[in-house]
Amino acid sequence: MKNNGQNSEDLRRKLLDDVYAGAFAGGMPVMLMEEDEIRKADDEELEKIAKRHGLK
């Protein structure tokens, strides 16, 4: 069974994958801002970002 920290890191990885895919679609400046936000986010913030990206 995964603990909450591992789940958060899995979610962080999925969000970063989503942001990187968007960068290839022409959104490089936005990708850089979102990447930084995702990397610094705590568990609660990650959940909010995931909802914004449609992953939750």
LUMLUMDREN-2810 file (N, C-alpha, C; in Angstrom, 1 decimal):
<atoms>
<atom><aa>M</aa><ch>A</ch><at>N</at><xx>0.8</xx><yy>-1.2</yy><zz>0.0</zz></atom>
<atom><aa>M</aa><ch>A</ch><at>CA</at><xx>0.0</xx><yy>0.0</yy><zz>0.0</zz></atom>
<atom><aa>M</aa><ch>A</ch><at>C</at><xx>0.9</xx><yy>1.2</yy><zz>0.0</zz></atom>
<atom><aa>K</aa><ch>A</ch><at>N</at><xx>0.6</xx><yy>2.2</yy><zz>-0.8</zz></atom>
<atom><aa>K</aa><ch>A</ch><at>CA</at><xx>1.4</xx><yy>3.4</yy><zz>-0.9</zz></atom>
<atom><aa>K</aa><ch>A</ch><at>C</at><xx>1.0</xx><yy>4.4</yy><zz>0.2</zz></atom>
<atom><aa>N</aa><ch>A</ch><at>N</at><xx>2.0</xx><yy>5.1</yy><zz>0.7</zz></atom>
<atom><aa>N</aa><ch>A</ch><at>CA</at><xx>1.6</xx><yy>6.1</yy><zz>1.7</zz></atom>
<atom><aa>N</aa><ch>A</ch><at>C</at><xx>1.3</xx><yy>7.4</yy><zz>1.0</zz></atom>
<atom><aa>N</aa><ch>A</ch><at>N</at><xx>0.8</xx><yy>8.4</yy><zz>1.7</zz></atom>
<atom><aa>N</aa><ch>A</ch><at>CA</at><xx>0.4</xx><yy>9.7</yy><zz>1.1</zz></atom>
<atom><aa>N</aa><ch>A</ch><at>C</at><xx>1.5</xx><yy>10.4</yy><zz>0.4</zz></atom>
<atom><aa>G</aa><ch>A</ch><at>N</at><xx>2.7</xx><yy>10.3</yy><zz>0.9</zz></atom>
<atom><aa>G</aa><ch>A</ch><at>CA</at><xx>3.9</xx><yy>11.0</yy><zz>0.2</zz></atom>
<atom><aa>G</aa><ch>A</ch><at>C</at><xx>4.1</xx><yy>10.4</yy><zz>-1.2</zz></atom>
<atom><aa>Q</aa><ch>A</ch><at>N</at><xx>4.0</xx><yy>9.1</yy><zz>-1.3</zz></atom>
<atom><aa>Q</aa><ch>A</ch><at>CA</at><xx>4.2</xx><yy>8.4</yy><zz>-2.6</zz></atom>
<atom><aa>Q</aa><ch>A</ch><at>C</at><xx>3.1</xx><yy>8.8</yy><zz>-3.5</zz></atom>
<atom><aa>N</aa><ch>A</ch><at>N</at><xx>1.8</xx><yy>8.9</yy><zz>-3.0</zz></atom>
<atom><aa>N</aa><ch>A</ch><at>CA</at><xx>0.7</xx><yy>9.3</yy><zz>-3.9</zz></atom>
<atom><aa>N</aa><ch>A</ch><at>C</at><xx>0.9</xx><yy>10.7</yy><zz>-4.4</zz></atom>
<atom><aa>S</aa><ch>A</ch><at>N</at><xx>1.4</xx><yy>11.6</yy><zz>-3.5</zz></atom>
<atom><aa>S</aa><ch>A</ch><at>CA</at><xx>1.6</xx><yy>13.0</yy><zz>-3.9</zz></atom>
<atom><aa>S</aa><ch>A</ch><at>C</at><xx>2.7</xx><yy>13.0</yy><zz>-5.0</zz></atom>
<atom><aa>E</aa><ch>A</ch><at>N</at><xx>3.7</xx><yy>12.2</yy><zz>-4.9</zz></atom>
<atom><aa>E</aa><ch>A</ch><at>CA</at><xx>4.8</xx><yy>12.2</yy><zz>-5.9</zz></atom>
<atom><aa>E</aa><ch>A</ch><at>C</at><xx>4.3</xx><yy>11.7</yy><zz>-7.2</zz></atom>
<atom><aa>D</aa><ch>A</ch><at>N</at><xx>3.4</xx><yy>10.7</yy><zz>-7.2</zz></atom>
<atom><aa>D</aa><ch>A</ch><at>CA</at><xx>2.8</xx><yy>10.1</yy><zz>-8.4</zz></atom>
<atom><aa>D</aa><ch>A</ch><at>C</at><xx>2.0</xx><yy>11.2</yy><zz>-9.1</zz></atom>
<atom><aa>L</aa><ch>A</ch><at>N</at><xx>1.2</xx><yy>11.9</yy><zz>-8.3</zz></atom>
<atom><aa>L</aa><ch>A</ch><at>CA</at><xx>0.4</xx><yy>13.0</yy><zz>-8.8</zz></atom>
<atom><aa>L</aa><ch>A</ch><at>C</at><xx>1.2</xx><yy>14.1</yy><zz>-9.4</zz></atom>
<atom><aa>R</aa><ch>A</ch><at>N</at><xx>2.3</xx><yy>14.5</yy><zz>-8.7</zz></atom>
<atom><aa>R</aa><ch>A</ch><at>CA</at><xx>3.2</xx><yy>15.5</yy><zz>-9.1</zz></atom>
<atom><aa>R</aa><ch>A</ch><at>C</at><xx>3.8</xx><yy>15.1</yy><zz>-10.5</zz></atom>
<atom><aa>R</aa><ch>A</ch><at>N</at><xx>4.2</xx><yy>13.9</yy><zz>-10.6</zz></atom>
<atom><aa>R</aa><ch>A</ch><at>CA</at><xx>4.8</xx><yy>13.3</yy><zz>-11.9</zz></atom>
<atom><aa>R</aa><ch>A</ch><at>C</at><xx>3.8</xx><yy>13.4</yy><zz>-13.0</zz></atom>
<atom><aa>K</aa><ch>A</ch><at>N</at><xx>2.5</xx><yy>13.0</yy><zz>-12.7</zz></atom>
<atom><aa>K</aa><ch>A</ch><at>CA</at><xx>1.5</xx><yy>13.1</yy><zz>-13.8</zz></atom>
<atom><aa>K</aa><ch>A</ch><at>C</at><xx>1.2</xx><yy>14.5</yy><zz>-14.2</zz></atom>
<atom><aa>L</aa><ch>A</ch><at>N</at><xx>1.2</xx><yy>15.4</yy><zz>-13.3</zz></atom>
<atom><aa>L</aa><ch>A</ch><at>CA</at><xx>0.9</xx><yy>16.8</yy><zz>-13.6</zz></atom>
<atom><aa>L</aa><ch>A</ch><at>C</at><xx>2.1</xx><yy>17.4</yy><zz>-14.4</zz></atom>
<atom><aa>L</aa><ch>A</ch><at>N</at><xx>3.3</xx><yy>17.1</yy><zz>-14.0</zz></atom>
<atom><aa>L</aa><ch>A</ch><at>CA</at><xx>4.5</xx><yy>17.6</yy><zz>-14.8</zz></atom>
<atom><aa>L</aa><ch>A</ch><at>C</at><xx>4.4</xx><yy>17.0</yy><zz>-16.2</zz></atom>
<atom><aa>D</aa><ch>A</ch><at>N</at><xx>4.1</xx><yy>15.7</yy><zz>-16.4</zz></atom>
<atom><aa>D</aa><ch>A</ch><at>CA</at><xx>4.0</xx><yy>15.1</yy><zz>-17.7</zz></atom>
<atom><aa>D</aa><ch>A</ch><at>C</at><xx>2.9</xx><yy>15.9</yy><zz>-18.5</zz></atom>
<atom><aa>D</aa><ch>A</ch><at>N</at><xx>1.8</xx><yy>16.3</yy><zz>-17.9</zz></atom>
<atom><aa>D</aa><ch>A</ch><at>CA</at><xx>0.8</xx><yy>17.0</yy><zz>-18.6</zz></atom>
<atom><aa>D</aa><ch>A</ch><at>C</at><xx>1.3</xx><yy>18.4</yy><zz>-19.0</zz></atom>
<atom><aa>V</aa><ch>A</ch><at>N</at><xx>2.0</xx><yy>19.1</yy><zz>-18.1</zz></atom>
<atom><aa>V</aa><ch>A</ch><at>CA</at><xx>2.5</xx><yy>20.4</yy><zz>-18.4</zz></atom>
<atom><aa>V</aa><ch>A</ch><at>C</at><xx>3.6</xx><yy>20.3</yy><zz>-19.5</zz></atom>
<atom><aa>Y</aa><ch>A</ch><at>N</at><xx>4.4</xx><yy>19.3</yy><zz>-19.5</zz></atom>
<atom><aa>Y</aa><ch>A</ch><at>CA</at><xx>5.5</xx><yy>19.2</yy><zz>-20.5</zz></atom>
<atom><aa>Y</aa><ch>A</ch><at>C</at><xx>4.8</xx><yy>18.9</yy><zz>-21.9</zz></atom>
<atom><aa>A</aa><ch>A</ch><at>N</at><xx>3.8</xx><yy>18.1</yy><zz>-21.9</zz></atom>
<atom><aa>A</aa><ch>A</ch><at>CA</at><xx>3.1</xx><yy>17.9</yy><zz>-23.2</zz></atom>
<atom><aa>A</aa><ch>A</ch><at>C</at><xx>2.5</xx><yy>19.2</yy><zz>-23.7</zz></atom>
<atom><aa>G</aa><ch>A</ch><at>N</at><xx>2.0</xx><yy>20.0</yy><zz>-22.9</zz></atom>
<atom><aa>G</aa><ch>A</ch><at>CA</at><xx>1.5</xx><yy>21.3</yy><zz>-23.3</zz></atom>
<atom><aa>G</aa><ch>A</ch><at>C</at><xx>2.6</xx><yy>22.2</yy><zz>-23.9</zz></atom>
<atom><aa>A</aa><ch>A</ch><at>N</at><xx>3.8</xx><yy>22.1</yy><zz>-23.4</zz></atom>
<atom><aa>A</aa><ch>A</ch><at>CA</at><xx>4.9</xx><yy>22.9</yy><zz>-23.8</zz></atom>
<atom><aa>A</aa><ch>A</ch><at>C</at><xx>5.1</xx><yy>22.6</yy><zz>-25.3</zz></atom>
<atom><aa>F</aa><ch>A</ch><at>N</at><xx>5.0</xx><yy>21.4</yy><zz>-25.7</zz></atom>
<atom><aa>F</aa><ch>A</ch><at>CA</at><xx>5.2</xx><yy>21.0</yy><zz>-27.1</zz></atom>
<atom><aa>F</aa><ch>A</ch><at>C</at><xx>4.1</xx><yy>21.5</yy><zz>-28.0</zz></atom>
<atom><aa>A</aa><ch>A</ch><at>N</at><xx>3.0</xx><yy>21.9</yy><zz>-27.4</zz></atom>
<atom><aa>A</aa><ch>A</ch><at>CA</at><xx>1.9</xx><yy>22.4</yy><zz>-28.2</zz></atom>
<atom><aa>A</aa><ch>A</ch><at>C</at><xx>2.0</xx><yy>24.0</yy><zz>-28.3</zz></atom>
<atom><aa>G</aa><ch>A</ch><at>N</at><xx>3.1</xx><yy>24.5</yy><zz>-27.8</zz></atom>
<atom><aa>G</aa><ch>A</ch><at>CA</at><xx>3.3</xx><yy>26.0</yy><zz>-28.0</zz></atom>
<atom><aa>G</aa><ch>A</ch><at>C</at><xx>3.1</xx><yy>26.8</yy><zz>-26.8</zz></atom>
<atom><aa>G</aa><ch>A</ch><at>N</at><xx>3.0</xx><yy>26.2</yy><zz>-25.6</zz></atom>
<atom><aa>G</aa><ch>A</ch><at>CA</at><xx>2.8</xx><yy>27.0</yy><zz>-24.4</zz></atom>
<atom><aa>G</aa><ch>A</ch><at>C</at><xx>4.0</xx><yy>27.1</yy><zz>-23.5</zz></atom>
<atom><aa>M</aa><ch>A</ch><at>N</at><xx>5.2</xx><yy>27.3</yy><zz>-24.0</zz></atom>
<atom><aa>M</aa><ch>A</ch><at>CA</at><xx>6.4</xx><yy>27.2</yy><zz>-23.2</zz></atom>
<atom><aa>M</aa><ch>A</ch><at>C</at><xx>6.4</xx><yy>28.2</yy><zz>-22.0</zz></atom>
<atom><aa>P</aa><ch>A</ch><at>N</at><xx>6.1</xx><yy>29.5</yy><zz>-22.2</zz></atom>
<atom><aa>P</aa><ch>A</ch><at>CA</at><xx>6.1</xx><yy>30.3</yy><zz>-21.0</zz></atom>
<atom><aa>P</aa><ch>A</ch><at>C</at><xx>5.1</xx><yy>29.9</yy><zz>-19.9</zz></atom>
<atom><aa>V</aa><ch>A</ch><at>N</at><xx>3.9</xx><yy>29.4</yy><zz>-20.3</zz></atom>
<atom><aa>V</aa><ch>A</ch><at>CA</at><xx>3.0</xx><yy>28.9</yy><zz>-19.3</zz></atom>
<atom><aa>V</aa><ch>A</ch><at>C</at><xx>3.5</xx><yy>27.6</yy><zz>-18.6</zz></atom>
<atom><aa>M</aa><ch>A</ch><at>N</at><xx>4.2</xx><yy>26.8</yy><zz>-19.4</zz></atom>
<atom><aa>M</aa><ch>A</ch><at>CA</at><xx>4.7</xx><yy>25.5</yy><zz>-18.9</zz></atom>
<atom><aa>M</aa><ch>A</ch><at>C</at><xx>5.7</xx><yy>25.8</yy><zz>-17.8</zz></atom>
<atom><aa>L</aa><ch>A</ch><at>N</at><xx>6.6</xx><yy>26.8</yy><zz>-18.0</zz></atom>
<atom><aa>L</aa><ch>A</ch><at>CA</at><xx>7.6</xx><yy>27.1</yy><zz>-17.0</zz></atom>
<atom><aa>L</aa><ch>A</ch><at>C</at><xx>7.0</xx><yy>27.6</yy><zz>-15.7</zz></atom>
<atom><aa>M</aa><ch>A</ch><at>N</at><xx>5.9</xx><yy>28.4</yy><zz>-15.8</zz></atom>
<atom><aa>M</aa><ch>A</ch><at>CA</at><xx>5.3</xx><yy>28.9</yy><zz>-14.6</zz></atom>
<atom><aa>M</aa><ch>A</ch><at>C</at><xx>4.6</xx><yy>27.7</yy><zz>-13.9</zz></atom>
<atom><aa>E</aa><ch>A</ch><at>N</at><xx>3.9</xx><yy>26.9</yy><zz>-14.6</zz></atom>
<atom><aa>E</aa><ch>A</ch><at>CA</at><xx>3.2</xx><yy>25.8</yy><zz>-14.0</zz></atom>
<atom><aa>E</aa><ch>A</ch><at>C</at><xx>4.2</xx><yy>24.7</yy><zz>-13.4</zz></atom>
<atom><aa>E</aa><ch>A</ch><at>N</at><xx>5.3</xx><yy>24.5</yy><zz>-14.1</zz></atom>
<atom><aa>E</aa><ch>A</ch><at>CA</at><xx>6.2</xx><yy>23.5</yy><zz>-13.6</zz></atom>
<atom><aa>E</aa><ch>A</ch><at>C</at><xx>6.7</xx><yy>24.0</yy><zz>-12.2</zz></atom>
<atom><aa>D</aa><ch>A</ch><at>N</at><xx>7.1</xx><yy>25.2</yy><zz>-12.1</zz></atom>
<atom><aa>D</aa><ch>A</ch><at>CA</at><xx>7.5</xx><yy>25.8</yy><zz>-10.8</zz></atom>
<atom><aa>D</aa><ch>A</ch><at>C</at><xx>6.4</xx><yy>25.6</yy><zz>-9.7</zz></atom>
<atom><aa>E</aa><ch>A</ch><at>N</at><xx>5.2</xx><yy>25.9</yy><zz>-10.1</zz></atom>
<atom><aa>E</aa><ch>A</ch><at>CA</at><xx>4.1</xx><yy>25.8</yy><zz>-9.2</zz></atom>
<atom><aa>E</aa><ch>A</ch><at>C</at><xx>3.9</xx><yy>24.4</yy><zz>-8.7</zz></atom>
<atom><aa>I</aa><ch>A</ch><at>N</at><xx>4.0</xx><yy>23.4</yy><zz>-9.6</zz></atom>
<atom><aa>I</aa><ch>A</ch><at>CA</at><xx>3.8</xx><yy>22.0</yy><zz>-9.3</zz></atom>
<atom><aa>I</aa><ch>A</ch><at>C</at><xx>4.9</xx><yy>21.5</yy><zz>-8.4</zz></atom>
<atom><aa>R</aa><ch>A</ch><at>N</at><xx>6.2</xx><yy>21.9</yy><zz>-8.7</zz></atom>
<atom><aa>R</aa><ch>A</ch><at>CA</at><xx>7.3</xx><yy>21.4</yy><zz>-7.9</zz></atom>
<atom><aa>R</aa><ch>A</ch><at>C</at><xx>7.3</xx><yy>22.0</yy><zz>-6.5</zz></atom>
<atom><aa>K</aa><ch>A</ch><at>N</at><xx>6.7</xx><yy>23.1</yy><zz>-6.3</zz></atom>
<atom><aa>K</aa><ch>A</ch><at>CA</at><xx>6.7</xx><yy>23.7</yy><zz>-4.9</zz></atom>
<atom><aa>K</aa><ch>A</ch><at>C</at><xx>5.4</xx><yy>23.4</yy><zz>-4.2</zz></atom>
<atom><aa>A</aa><ch>A</ch><at>N</at><xx>4.4</xx><yy>22.8</yy><zz>-4.8</zz></atom>
<atom><aa>A</aa><ch>A</ch><at>CA</at><xx>3.1</xx><yy>22.6</yy><zz>-4.2</zz></atom>
<atom><aa>A</aa><ch>A</ch><at>C</at><xx>3.2</xx><yy>21.6</yy><zz>-3.1</zz></atom>
<atom><aa>D</aa><ch>A</ch><at>N</at><xx>2.4</xx><yy>21.8</yy><zz>-2.0</zz></atom>
<atom><aa>D</aa><ch>A</ch><at>CA</at><xx>2.2</xx><yy>20.8</yy><zz>-1.0</zz></atom>
<atom><aa>D</aa><ch>A</ch><at>C</at><xx>1.0</xx><yy>19.9</yy><zz>-1.5</zz></atom>
<atom><aa>D</aa><ch>A</ch><at>N</at><xx>0.7</xx><yy>18.9</yy><zz>-0.7</zz></atom>
<atom><aa>D</aa><ch>A</ch><at>CA</at><xx>-0.3</xx><yy>18.0</yy><zz>-1.0</zz></atom>
<atom><aa>D</aa><ch>A</ch><at>C</at><xx>-1.7</xx><yy>18.6</yy><zz>-1.4</zz></atom>
<atom><aa>E</aa><ch>A</ch><at>N</at><xx>-2.1</xx><yy>19.6</yy><zz>-0.6</zz></atom>
<atom><aa>E</aa><ch>A</ch><at>CA</at><xx>-3.4</xx><yy>20.2</yy><zz>-0.9</zz></atom>
<atom><aa>E</aa><ch>A</ch><at>C</at><xx>-3.4</xx><yy>21.0</yy><zz>-2.2</zz></atom>
<atom><aa>E</aa><ch>A</ch><at>N</at><xx>-2.3</xx><yy>21.7</yy><zz>-2.4</zz></atom>
<atom><aa>E</aa><ch>A</ch><at>CA</at><xx>-2.1</xx><yy>22.5</yy><zz>-3.7</zz></atom>
<atom><aa>E</aa><ch>A</ch><at>C</at><xx>-2.1</xx><yy>21.5</yy><zz>-4.9</zz></atom>
<atom><aa>L</aa><ch>A</ch><at>N</at><xx>-1.4</xx><yy>20.4</yy><zz>-4.7</zz></atom>
<atom><aa>L</aa><ch>A</ch><at>CA</at><xx>-1.3</xx><yy>19.4</yy><zz>-5.8</zz></atom>
<atom><aa>L</aa><ch>A</ch><at>C</at><xx>-2.7</xx><yy>18.9</yy><zz>-6.2</zz></atom>
<atom><aa>E</aa><ch>A</ch><at>N</at><xx>-3.6</xx><yy>18.7</yy><zz>-5.2</zz></atom>
<atom><aa>E</aa><ch>A</ch><at>CA</at><xx>-4.9</xx><yy>18.3</yy><zz>-5.5</zz></atom>
<atom><aa>E</aa><ch>A</ch><at>C</at><xx>-5.7</xx><yy>19.4</yy><zz>-6.3</zz></atom>
<atom><aa>K</aa><ch>A</ch><at>N</at><xx>-5.5</xx><yy>20.6</yy><zz>-6.0</zz></atom>
<atom><aa>K</aa><ch>A</ch><at>CA</at><xx>-6.2</xx><yy>21.7</yy><zz>-6.7</zz></atom>
<atom><aa>K</aa><ch>A</ch><at>C</at><xx>-5.7</xx><yy>21.8</yy><zz>-8.1</zz></atom>
<atom><aa>I</aa><ch>A</ch><at>N</at><xx>-4.4</xx><yy>21.7</yy><zz>-8.3</zz></atom>
<atom><aa>I</aa><ch>A</ch><at>CA</at><xx>-3.8</xx><yy>21.7</yy><zz>-9.6</zz></atom>
<atom><aa>I</aa><ch>A</ch><at>C</at><xx>-4.3</xx><yy>20.5</yy><zz>-10.5</zz></atom>
<atom><aa>A</aa><ch>A</ch><at>N</at><xx>-4.3</xx><yy>19.4</yy><zz>-9.9</zz></atom>
<atom><aa>A</aa><ch>A</ch><at>CA</at><xx>-4.8</xx><yy>18.2</yy><zz>-10.6</zz></atom>
<atom><aa>A</aa><ch>A</ch><at>C</at><xx>-6.3</xx><yy>18.4</yy><zz>-11.1</zz></atom>
<atom><aa>K</aa><ch>A</ch><at>N</at><xx>-7.1</xx><yy>19.0</yy><zz>-10.2</zz></atom>
<atom><aa>K</aa><ch>A</ch><at>CA</at><xx>-8.5</xx><yy>19.3</yy><zz>-10.7</zz></atom>
<atom><aa>K</aa><ch>A</ch><at>C</at><xx>-8.5</xx><yy>20.2</yy><zz>-11.8</zz></atom>
<atom><aa>R</aa><ch>A</ch><at>N</at><xx>-7.6</xx><yy>21.2</yy><zz>-11.8</zz></atom>
<atom><aa>R</aa><ch>A</ch><at>CA</at><xx>-7.5</xx><yy>22.2</yy><zz>-12.9</zz></atom>
<atom><aa>R</aa><ch>A</ch><at>C</at><xx>-7.1</xx><yy>21.6</yy><zz>-14.2</zz></atom>
<atom><aa>H</aa><ch>A</ch><at>N</at><xx>-6.3</xx><yy>20.5</yy><zz>-14.1</zz></atom>
<atom><aa>H</aa><ch>A</ch><at>CA</at><xx>-5.8</xx><yy>19.8</yy><zz>-15.3</zz></atom>
<atom><aa>H</aa><ch>A</ch><at>C</at><xx>-6.7</xx><yy>18.6</yy><zz>-15.7</zz></atom>
<atom><aa>G</aa><ch>A</ch><at>N</at><xx>-7.8</xx><yy>18.4</yy><zz>-14.9</zz></atom>
<atom><aa>G</aa><ch>A</ch><at>CA</at><xx>-8.7</xx><yy>17.3</yy><zz>-15.2</zz></atom>
<atom><aa>G</aa><ch>A</ch><at>C</at><xx>-8.2</xx><yy>16.0</yy><zz>-14.8</zz></atom>
<atom><aa>L</aa><ch>A</ch><at>N</at><xx>-7.3</xx><yy>15.9</yy><zz>-13.9</zz></atom>
<atom><aa>L</aa><ch>A</ch><at>CA</at><xx>-6.7</xx><yy>14.6</yy><zz>-13.5</zz></atom>
<atom><aa>L</aa><ch>A</ch><at>C</at><xx>-7.4</xx><yy>14.1</yy><zz>-12.2</zz></atom>
<atom><aa>K</aa><ch>A</ch><at>N</at><xx>-8.3</xx><yy>14.9</yy><zz>-11.6</zz></atom>
<atom><aa>K</aa><ch>A</ch><at>CA</at><xx>-9.0</xx><yy>14.4</yy><zz>-10.4</zz></atom>
<atom><aa>K</aa><ch>A</ch><at>C</at><xx>-10.5</xx><yy>14.8</yy><zz>-10.6</zz></atom>
</atoms>
